[in-house]
Amino acid sequence: MIRTQIYLTDKQRSALALIAKNLGKKQSEIIRDAVDRLIDQAGQNHKKEVLQKAAGIWKNRTDLPDFRAMRSEWDR
């Protein structure tokens, strides 16, 4: 692990200390958990954003074969 220094407000520090005490964990462990959740959330949001941008990219393309006609041939 890499040591990192952060600055917290008095309110943040007090709340973090209370949460740590209630969970029986160290404050650093709770901070790492929160950072992991933020990273996961950002990754999921990025995936969702990419999928939303990709939706419909093949719509109205004239250079592609007629897939409905191709599939109807397979159904025979």
FIBAMI-496209 format. One record per residue: residue number from 1; residue in three letters; x, y, z negated of N, C-alpha, C in turn. Coordinates in steps of 0.2 Angstrom, whole numbers, plus 5000, padded with zeros to 4 digits. Atoms other than C-alpha are relative to their C-alpha. Layout:
<atom><i>NUM</i><aa>ala</aa><n_east>X</n_east><n_north>Y</n_north><n_up>Z</n_up><ca_east>X</ca_east><ca_north>Y</ca_north><ca_up>Z</ca_up><c_east>X</c_east><c_north>Y</c_north><c_up>Z</c_up></atom>
...
//
This chain:
<atom><i>1</i><aa>met</aa><n_east>5004</n_east><n_north>4994</n_north><n_up>5000</n_up><ca_east>5000</ca_east><ca_north>5000</ca_north><ca_up>5000</ca_up><c_east>5004</c_east><c_north>5006</c_north><c_up>5000</c_up></atom>
<atom><i>2</i><aa>ile</aa><n_east>4997</n_east><n_north>4993</n_north><n_up>5000</n_up><ca_east>5005</ca_east><ca_north>5018</ca_north><ca_up>5003</ca_up><c_east>4997</c_east><c_north>5005</c_north><c_up>4995</c_up></atom>
<atom><i>3</i><aa>arg</aa><n_east>5003</n_east><n_north>4996</n_north><n_up>5005</n_up><ca_east>5003</ca_east><ca_north>5030</ca_north><ca_up>4989</ca_up><c_east>4998</c_east><c_north>5007</c_north><c_up>5003</c_up></atom>
<atom><i>4</i><aa>thr</aa><n_east>5002</n_east><n_north>4994</n_north><n_up>4997</n_up><ca_east>4993</ca_east><ca_north>5045</ca_north><ca_up>4994</ca_up><c_east>4997</c_east><c_north>5005</c_north><c_up>4994</c_up></atom>
<atom><i>5</i><aa>gln</aa><n_east>5002</n_east><n_north>4995</n_north><n_up>5005</n_up><ca_east>4989</ca_east><ca_north>5061</ca_north><ca_up>4984</ca_up><c_east>4994</c_east><c_north>5003</c_north><c_up>5003</c_up></atom>
<atom><i>6</i><aa>ile</aa><n_east>5005</n_east><n_north>4996</n_north><n_up>4998</n_up><ca_east>4972</ca_east><ca_north>5069</ca_north><ca_up>4985</ca_up><c_east>4998</c_east><c_north>5005</c_north><c_up>4994</c_up></atom>
<atom><i>7</i><aa>tyr</aa><n_east>5002</n_east><n_north>4995</n_north><n_up>5005</n_up><ca_east>4964</ca_east><ca_north>5084</ca_north><ca_up>4976</ca_up><c_east>4992</c_east><c_north>4999</c_north><c_up>5000</c_up></atom>
<atom><i>8</i><aa>leu</aa><n_east>5007</n_east><n_north>5000</n_north><n_up>5002</n_up><ca_east>4947</ca_east><ca_north>5082</ca_north><ca_up>4968</ca_up><c_east>4997</c_east><c_north>5006</c_north><c_up>4996</c_up></atom>
<atom><i>9</i><aa>thr</aa><n_east>5003</n_east><n_north>4995</n_north><n_up>5005</n_up><ca_east>4935</ca_east><ca_north>5094</ca_north><ca_up>4960</ca_up><c_east>4999</c_east><c_north>4997</c_north><c_up>4993</c_up></atom>
<atom><i>10</i><aa>asp</aa><n_east>5001</n_east><n_north>5002</n_north><n_up>5007</n_up><ca_east>4932</ca_east><ca_north>5093</ca_north><ca_up>4941</ca_up><c_east>4994</c_east><c_north>4995</c_north><c_up>5000</c_up></atom>
<atom><i>11</i><aa>lys</aa><n_east>5007</n_east><n_north>5003</n_north><n_up>4999</n_up><ca_east>4914</ca_east><ca_north>5087</ca_north><ca_up>4946</ca_up><c_east>5002</c_east><c_north>4993</c_north><c_up>5003</c_up></atom>
<atom><i>12</i><aa>gln</aa><n_east>4998</n_east><n_north>5007</n_north><n_up>4996</n_up><ca_east>4921</ca_east><ca_north>5073</ca_north><ca_up>4958</ca_up><c_east>5004</c_east><c_north>4996</c_north><c_up>4995</c_up></atom>
<atom><i>13</i><aa>arg</aa><n_east>4996</n_east><n_north>5004</n_north><n_up>5005</n_up><ca_east>4934</ca_east><ca_north>5068</ca_north><ca_up>4945</ca_up><c_east>4996</c_east><c_north>4996</c_north><c_up>4995</c_up></atom>
<atom><i>14</i><aa>ser</aa><n_east>5004</n_east><n_north>5002</n_north><n_up>5006</n_up><ca_east>4922</ca_east><ca_north>5066</ca_north><ca_up>4931</ca_up><c_east>4995</c_east><c_north>4994</c_north><c_up>5003</c_up></atom>
<atom><i>15</i><aa>ala</aa><n_east>5005</n_east><n_north>5005</n_north><n_up>4997</n_up><ca_east>4909</ca_east><ca_north>5057</ca_north><ca_up>4942</ca_up><c_east>5004</c_east><c_north>4993</c_north><c_up>5002</c_up></atom>
<atom><i>16</i><aa>leu</aa><n_east>4996</n_east><n_north>5006</n_north><n_up>4998</n_up><ca_east>4923</ca_east><ca_north>5045</ca_north><ca_up>4949</ca_up><c_east>5002</c_east><c_north>4996</c_north><c_up>4993</c_up></atom>
<atom><i>17</i><aa>ala</aa><n_east>4998</n_east><n_north>5004</n_north><n_up>5006</n_up><ca_east>4929</ca_east><ca_north>5041</ca_north><ca_up>4931</ca_up><c_east>4994</c_east><c_north>4996</c_north><c_up>4997</c_up></atom>
<atom><i>18</i><aa>leu</aa><n_east>5006</n_east><n_north>5003</n_north><n_up>5003</n_up><ca_east>4911</ca_east><ca_north>5037</ca_north><ca_up>4925</ca_up><c_east>4998</c_east><c_north>4994</c_north><c_up>5005</c_up></atom>
<atom><i>19</i><aa>ile</aa><n_east>5001</n_east><n_north>5005</n_north><n_up>4995</n_up><ca_east>4908</ca_east><ca_north>5026</ca_north><ca_up>4941</ca_up><c_east>5005</c_east><c_north>4994</c_north><c_up>4998</c_up></atom>
<atom><i>20</i><aa>ala</aa><n_east>4995</n_east><n_north>5005</n_north><n_up>5002</n_up><ca_east>4924</ca_east><ca_north>5017</ca_north><ca_up>4937</ca_up><c_east>4999</c_east><c_north>4996</c_north><c_up>4994</c_up></atom>
<atom><i>21</i><aa>lys</aa><n_east>5002</n_east><n_north>5003</n_north><n_up>5007</n_up><ca_east>4920</ca_east><ca_north>5014</ca_north><ca_up>4919</ca_up><c_east>4994</c_east><c_north>4995</c_north><c_up>5001</c_up></atom>
<atom><i>22</i><aa>asn</aa><n_east>5006</n_east><n_north>5004</n_north><n_up>5000</n_up><ca_east>4903</ca_east><ca_north>5007</ca_north><ca_up>4923</ca_up><c_east>5001</c_east><c_north>4994</c_north><c_up>5004</c_up></atom>
<atom><i>23</i><aa>leu</aa><n_east>4998</n_east><n_north>5005</n_north><n_up>4995</n_up><ca_east>4910</ca_east><ca_north>4996</ca_north><ca_up>4937</ca_up><c_east>5005</c_east><c_north>4995</c_north><c_up>4997</c_up></atom>
<atom><i>24</i><aa>gly</aa><n_east>4994</n_east><n_north>5004</n_north><n_up>5002</n_up><ca_east>4925</ca_east><ca_north>4990</ca_north><ca_up>4927</ca_up><c_east>5006</c_east><c_north>5000</c_north><c_up>5005</c_up></atom>
<atom><i>25</i><aa>lys</aa><n_east>4995</n_east><n_north>5000</n_north><n_up>4995</n_up><ca_east>4936</ca_east><ca_north>4995</ca_north><ca_up>4941</ca_up><c_east>5005</c_east><c_north>5007</c_north><c_up>4999</c_up></atom>
<atom><i>26</i><aa>lys</aa><n_east>4996</n_east><n_north>4994</n_north><n_up>5000</n_up><ca_east>4951</ca_east><ca_north>5007</ca_north><ca_up>4943</ca_up><c_east>4997</c_east><c_north>5005</c_north><c_up>5005</c_up></atom>
<atom><i>27</i><aa>gln</aa><n_east>5003</n_east><n_north>4995</n_north><n_up>4996</n_up><ca_east>4947</ca_east><ca_north>5024</ca_north><ca_up>4951</ca_up><c_east>5003</c_east><c_north>4999</c_north><c_up>5007</c_up></atom>
<atom><i>28</i><aa>ser</aa><n_east>4997</n_east><n_north>5001</n_north><n_up>4993</n_up><ca_east>4960</ca_east><ca_north>5020</ca_north><ca_up>4965</ca_up><c_east>4996</c_east><c_north>4995</c_north><c_up>5004</c_up></atom>
<atom><i>29</i><aa>glu</aa><n_east>5004</n_east><n_north>5006</n_north><n_up>4997</n_up><ca_east>4950</ca_east><ca_north>5004</ca_north><ca_up>4969</ca_up><c_east>4994</c_east><c_north>5003</c_north><c_up>5003</c_up></atom>
<atom><i>30</i><aa>ile</aa><n_east>5006</n_east><n_north>4997</n_north><n_up>4998</n_up><ca_east>4934</ca_east><ca_north>5014</ca_north><ca_up>4970</ca_up><c_east>5001</c_east><c_north>5004</c_north><c_up>5006</c_up></atom>
<atom><i>31</i><aa>ile</aa><n_east>4998</n_east><n_north>4995</n_north><n_up>4994</n_up><ca_east>4942</ca_east><ca_north>5027</ca_north><ca_up>4982</ca_up><c_east>5002</c_east><c_north>4996</c_north><c_up>5006</c_up></atom>
<atom><i>32</i><aa>arg</aa><n_east>4999</n_east><n_north>5004</n_north><n_up>4994</n_up><ca_east>4949</ca_east><ca_north>5013</ca_north><ca_up>4993</ca_up><c_east>4994</c_east><c_north>4997</c_north><c_up>5003</c_up></atom>
<atom><i>33</i><aa>asp</aa><n_east>5006</n_east><n_north>5003</n_north><n_up>4998</n_up><ca_east>4932</ca_east><ca_north>5005</ca_north><ca_up>4994</ca_up><c_east>4996</c_east><c_north>5005</c_north><c_up>5004</c_up></atom>
<atom><i>34</i><aa>ala</aa><n_east>5004</n_east><n_north>4994</n_north><n_up>4996</n_up><ca_east>4924</ca_east><ca_north>5022</ca_north><ca_up>4999</ca_up><c_east>5003</c_east><c_north>5001</c_north><c_up>5007</c_up></atom>
<atom><i>35</i><aa>val</aa><n_east>4997</n_east><n_north>4998</n_north><n_up>4994</n_up><ca_east>4937</ca_east><ca_north>5025</ca_north><ca_up>5012</ca_up><c_east>4999</c_east><c_north>4994</c_north><c_up>5005</c_up></atom>
<atom><i>36</i><aa>asp</aa><n_east>5002</n_east><n_north>5006</n_north><n_up>4996</n_up><ca_east>4934</ca_east><ca_north>5007</ca_north><ca_up>5019</ca_up><c_east>4993</c_east><c_north>5001</c_north><c_up>5003</c_up></atom>
<atom><i>37</i><aa>arg</aa><n_east>5007</n_east><n_north>5000</n_north><n_up>4998</n_up><ca_east>4916</ca_east><ca_north>5010</ca_north><ca_up>5020</ca_up><c_east>4999</c_east><c_north>5006</c_north><c_up>5005</c_up></atom>
<atom><i>38</i><aa>leu</aa><n_east>5000</n_east><n_north>4994</n_north><n_up>4995</n_up><ca_east>4919</ca_east><ca_north>5027</ca_north><ca_up>5029</ca_up><c_east>5003</c_east><c_north>4998</c_north><c_up>5007</c_up></atom>
<atom><i>39</i><aa>ile</aa><n_east>4997</n_east><n_north>5002</n_north><n_up>4993</n_up><ca_east>4930</ca_east><ca_north>5019</ca_north><ca_up>5042</ca_up><c_east>4995</c_east><c_north>4995</c_north><c_up>5003</c_up></atom>
<atom><i>40</i><aa>asp</aa><n_east>5005</n_east><n_north>5004</n_north><n_up>4997</n_up><ca_east>4917</ca_east><ca_north>5005</ca_north><ca_up>5045</ca_up><c_east>4995</c_east><c_north>5004</c_north><c_up>5003</c_up></atom>
<atom><i>41</i><aa>gln</aa><n_east>5006</n_east><n_north>4996</n_north><n_up>4997</n_up><ca_east>4903</ca_east><ca_north>5017</ca_north><ca_up>5047</ca_up><c_east>5002</c_east><c_north>5004</c_north><c_up>5006</c_up></atom>
<atom><i>42</i><aa>ala</aa><n_east>4997</n_east><n_north>4996</n_north><n_up>4994</n_up><ca_east>4914</ca_east><ca_north>5028</ca_north><ca_up>5059</ca_up><c_east>5000</c_east><c_north>4996</c_north><c_up>5006</c_up></atom>
<atom><i>43</i><aa>gly</aa><n_east>4999</n_east><n_north>5004</n_north><n_up>4995</n_up><ca_east>4918</ca_east><ca_north>5013</ca_north><ca_up>5069</ca_up><c_east>4993</c_east><c_north>4998</c_north><c_up>5003</c_up></atom>
<atom><i>44</i><aa>gln</aa><n_east>5007</n_east><n_north>5002</n_north><n_up>4998</n_up><ca_east>4899</ca_east><ca_north>5007</ca_north><ca_up>5070</ca_up><c_east>4997</c_east><c_north>5006</c_north><c_up>5004</c_up></atom>
<atom><i>45</i><aa>asn</aa><n_east>5003</n_east><n_north>4994</n_north><n_up>4997</n_up><ca_east>4894</ca_east><ca_north>5025</ca_north><ca_up>5075</ca_up><c_east>5004</c_east><c_north>5001</c_north><c_up>5007</c_up></atom>
<atom><i>46</i><aa>his</aa><n_east>4996</n_east><n_north>5000</n_north><n_up>4993</n_up><ca_east>4908</ca_east><ca_north>5025</ca_north><ca_up>5089</ca_up><c_east>4997</c_east><c_north>4995</c_north><c_up>5005</c_up></atom>
<atom><i>47</i><aa>lys</aa><n_east>5003</n_east><n_north>5006</n_north><n_up>4995</n_up><ca_east>4901</ca_east><ca_north>5008</ca_north><ca_up>5096</ca_up><c_east>4993</c_east><c_north>5002</c_north><c_up>5002</c_up></atom>
<atom><i>48</i><aa>lys</aa><n_east>5007</n_east><n_north>4998</n_north><n_up>4998</n_up><ca_east>4883</ca_east><ca_north>5015</ca_north><ca_up>5096</ca_up><c_east>5001</c_east><c_north>5005</c_north><c_up>5005</c_up></atom>
<atom><i>49</i><aa>glu</aa><n_east>4999</n_east><n_north>4994</n_north><n_up>4996</n_up><ca_east>4889</ca_east><ca_north>5031</ca_north><ca_up>5104</ca_up><c_east>5002</c_east><c_north>4997</c_north><c_up>5007</c_up></atom>
<atom><i>50</i><aa>val</aa><n_east>4998</n_east><n_north>5003</n_north><n_up>4993</n_up><ca_east>4898</ca_east><ca_north>5021</ca_north><ca_up>5118</ca_up><c_east>4994</c_east><c_north>4996</c_north><c_up>5003</c_up></atom>
<atom><i>51</i><aa>leu</aa><n_east>5006</n_east><n_north>5004</n_north><n_up>4997</n_up><ca_east>4883</ca_east><ca_north>5009</ca_north><ca_up>5121</ca_up><c_east>4995</c_east><c_north>5005</c_north><c_up>5002</c_up></atom>
<atom><i>52</i><aa>gln</aa><n_east>5005</n_east><n_north>4995</n_north><n_up>4998</n_up><ca_east>4871</ca_east><ca_north>5024</ca_north><ca_up>5122</ca_up><c_east>5002</c_east><c_north>5004</c_north><c_up>5006</c_up></atom>
<atom><i>53</i><aa>lys</aa><n_east>4998</n_east><n_north>4996</n_north><n_up>4994</n_up><ca_east>4882</ca_east><ca_north>5033</ca_north><ca_up>5135</ca_up><c_east>5000</c_east><c_north>4995</c_north><c_up>5006</c_up></atom>
<atom><i>54</i><aa>ala</aa><n_east>5000</n_east><n_north>5005</n_north><n_up>4994</n_up><ca_east>4883</ca_east><ca_north>5016</ca_north><ca_up>5145</ca_up><c_east>4994</c_east><c_north>4998</c_north><c_up>5002</c_up></atom>
<atom><i>55</i><aa>ala</aa><n_east>5006</n_east><n_north>5002</n_north><n_up>4998</n_up><ca_east>4865</ca_east><ca_north>5014</ca_north><ca_up>5145</ca_up><c_east>4998</c_east><c_north>5003</c_north><c_up>5007</c_up></atom>
<atom><i>56</i><aa>gly</aa><n_east>5003</n_east><n_north>4997</n_north><n_up>4994</n_up><ca_east>4858</ca_east><ca_north>5016</ca_north><ca_up>5163</ca_up><c_east>5005</c_east><c_north>5002</c_north><c_up>5005</c_up></atom>
<atom><i>57</i><aa>ile</aa><n_east>4995</n_east><n_north>4998</n_north><n_up>4996</n_up><ca_east>4875</ca_east><ca_north>5018</ca_north><ca_up>5171</ca_up><c_east>4999</c_east><c_north>4997</c_north><c_up>5007</c_up></atom>
<atom><i>58</i><aa>trp</aa><n_east>5001</n_east><n_north>5003</n_north><n_up>4994</n_up><ca_east>4870</ca_east><ca_north>5006</ca_north><ca_up>5185</ca_up><c_east>4993</c_east><c_north>5002</c_north><c_up>5004</c_up></atom>
<atom><i>59</i><aa>lys</aa><n_east>5006</n_east><n_north>4998</n_north><n_up>4997</n_up><ca_east>4853</ca_east><ca_north>5014</ca_north><ca_up>5188</ca_up><c_east>5001</c_east><c_north>5005</c_north><c_up>5006</c_up></atom>
<atom><i>60</i><aa>asn</aa><n_east>5000</n_east><n_north>4997</n_north><n_up>4994</n_up><ca_east>4850</ca_east><ca_north>5021</ca_north><ca_up>5205</ca_up><c_east>5006</c_east><c_north>5000</c_north><c_up>5004</c_up></atom>
<atom><i>61</i><aa>arg</aa><n_east>4994</n_east><n_north>5001</n_north><n_up>4996</n_up><ca_east>4866</ca_east><ca_north>5014</ca_north><ca_up>5212</ca_up><c_east>4997</c_east><c_north>4997</c_north><c_up>5007</c_up></atom>
<atom><i>62</i><aa>thr</aa><n_east>5002</n_east><n_north>5002</n_north><n_up>4994</n_up><ca_east>4864</ca_east><ca_north>5011</ca_north><ca_up>5231</ca_up><c_east>5006</c_east><c_north>4995</c_north><c_up>5003</c_up></atom>
<atom><i>63</i><aa>asp</aa><n_east>4994</n_east><n_north>5004</n_north><n_up>4998</n_up><ca_east>4881</ca_east><ca_north>5002</ca_north><ca_up>5233</ca_up><c_east>5000</c_east><c_north>4993</c_north><c_up>4998</c_up></atom>
<atom><i>64</i><aa>leu</aa><n_east>5001</n_east><n_north>5007</n_north><n_up>5003</n_up><ca_east>4875</ca_east><ca_north>4986</ca_north><ca_up>5224</ca_up><c_east>4995</c_east><c_north>4996</c_north><c_up>5003</c_up></atom>
<atom><i>65</i><aa>pro</aa><n_east>5005</n_east><n_north>5004</n_north><n_up>4996</n_up><ca_east>4866</ca_east><ca_north>4971</ca_north><ca_up>5231</ca_up><c_east>4994</c_east><c_north>5000</c_north><c_up>4996</c_up></atom>
<atom><i>66</i><aa>asp</aa><n_east>5007</n_east><n_north>5001</n_north><n_up>5003</n_up><ca_east>4848</ca_east><ca_north>4968</ca_north><ca_up>5227</ca_up><c_east>5000</c_east><c_north>4994</c_north><c_up>4996</c_up></atom>
<atom><i>67</i><aa>phe</aa><n_east>4999</n_east><n_north>5005</n_north><n_up>5004</n_up><ca_east>4849</ca_east><ca_north>4958</ca_north><ca_up>5212</ca_up><c_east>4993</c_east><c_north>4996</c_north><c_up>4999</c_up></atom>
<atom><i>68</i><aa>arg</aa><n_east>5007</n_east><n_north>5004</n_north><n_up>5001</n_up><ca_east>4830</ca_east><ca_north>4954</ca_north><ca_up>5211</ca_up><c_east>5000</c_east><c_north>4995</c_north><c_up>5006</c_up></atom>
<atom><i>69</i><aa>ala</aa><n_east>5001</n_east><n_north>5005</n_north><n_up>4995</n_up><ca_east>4831</ca_east><ca_north>4946</ca_north><ca_up>5228</ca_up><c_east>5005</c_east><c_north>4994</c_north><c_up>4999</c_up></atom>
<atom><i>70</i><aa>met</aa><n_east>4995</n_east><n_north>5006</n_north><n_up>5002</n_up><ca_east>4847</ca_east><ca_north>4936</ca_north><ca_up>5223</ca_up><c_east>4997</c_east><c_north>4996</c_north><c_up>4995</c_up></atom>
<atom><i>71</i><aa>arg</aa><n_east>5003</n_east><n_north>5004</n_north><n_up>5006</n_up><ca_east>4838</ca_east><ca_north>4930</ca_north><ca_up>5207</ca_up><c_east>4994</c_east><c_north>4996</c_north><c_up>5003</c_up></atom>
<atom><i>72</i><aa>ser</aa><n_east>5006</n_east><n_north>5004</n_north><n_up>4997</n_up><ca_east>4822</ca_east><ca_north>4925</ca_north><ca_up>5217</ca_up><c_east>5002</c_east><c_north>4994</c_north><c_up>5004</c_up></atom>
<atom><i>73</i><aa>glu</aa><n_east>4997</n_east><n_north>5006</n_north><n_up>4996</n_up><ca_east>4833</ca_east><ca_north>4914</ca_north><ca_up>5228</ca_up><c_east>5002</c_east><c_north>4994</c_north><c_up>4995</c_up></atom>
<atom><i>74</i><aa>trp</aa><n_east>4998</n_east><n_north>5005</n_north><n_up>5005</n_up><ca_east>4839</ca_east><ca_north>4905</ca_north><ca_up>5212</ca_up><c_east>4994</c_east><c_north>4997</c_north><c_up>4997</c_up></atom>
<atom><i>75</i><aa>asp</aa><n_east>5006</n_east><n_north>5003</n_north><n_up>5003</n_up><ca_east>4822</ca_east><ca_north>4902</ca_north><ca_up>5206</ca_up><c_east>4996</c_east><c_north>4995</c_north><c_up>5004</c_up></atom>
<atom><i>76</i><aa>arg</aa><n_east>5003</n_east><n_north>5005</n_north><n_up>4996</n_up><ca_east>4817</ca_east><ca_north>4892</ca_north><ca_up>5221</ca_up><c_east>5002</c_east><c_north>4993</c_north><c_up>4999</c_up></atom>
//
